Amino acid sequence: YADALLRKIAKANPDLVMKRSSGPKYVLGLIENPDWDLIRKSPAHVWFVKQDARRLETILTVIGETAGDRGIISESDYRVFEIGNTLASSIGARNVPVHSYEVPKLNAYTTYAPTLVDATHVPNQMESCDEIARMHGLAIQKFAKQFEIGVDQVEVANGHPADIIPEKVKSLNAGLVITSARNLGRWERLLRSVAAERILSSVNCDVIYVKEDEGLSALVGEEEPRRGVQKP
């Protein structure tokens, strides 16, 4: 089924693919699911529609990478936020950027009985955690300056995106999540800490996965969106 969809997408060469999503919960990438194949392999942007999606008054845009990946906020993150701004402006919604990052756990406190040797490394580990937080803070400042918004307008949280994004969707009552997805194979999804599939499985709102191209025309049209609110 997924291969047939991908062949049709390749032949039609659309800017945007829309698909209803009601798949199973994410289980280590072991379960076959066409939605997850589209996330990773579709050459076009993909908009997954949830049956219980709410009114599109708040858009949540995911920016930045988790600690351990190269870079913090990349050019693709800027592009994703620009797409969110364009869509939000067209329907009178607000676009909220969300950035999450993970601080490594202190080795001395990962066991019930930390050794004295472990404890001696705690100060250095704490300094490393502080440095990670500082670097992410600087990246957020640069991002906010680029889009002329306040730093306090960026939702920042410590944790994996797959855990943070669903929480933010609930707290912000978001009707749409916009994020990017890397083209990872099935085995890579087993070996790496991934967020894209887990986010789709965990949120009760629509999710757009943005690909590397610049196509925005299909995301914003002249007609009033069915899942939006009319711009005043």
Salt bridges, closest charged atoms under 4 A:
GLU32 OE2 - ARG186 NH1 2.83
ASP35 OD1 - LYS19 NZ 2.62
GLU57 OE2 - ARG55 NE 3.57
GLU65 OE1 - ARG182 NH2 3.21
ASP69 OD2 - ARG182 NH2 3.81
ASP69 OD1 - ARG192 NH2 3.50
GLU131 OE2 - ARG134 NH2 2.78
GLU155 OE1 - LYS168 NZ 2.84
ASP163 OD1 - ARG198 NH2 3.36
GLU197 OE1 - ARG40 NH2 2.93
GLU197 OE2 - ARG189 NE 3.22
ASP206 OD2 - ARG227 NE 3.32
GLU212 OE1 - ARG79 NH2 3.17
ASP213 OD1 - HIS45 NE2 3.52
GLU214 OE2 - ARG79 NH1 3.55
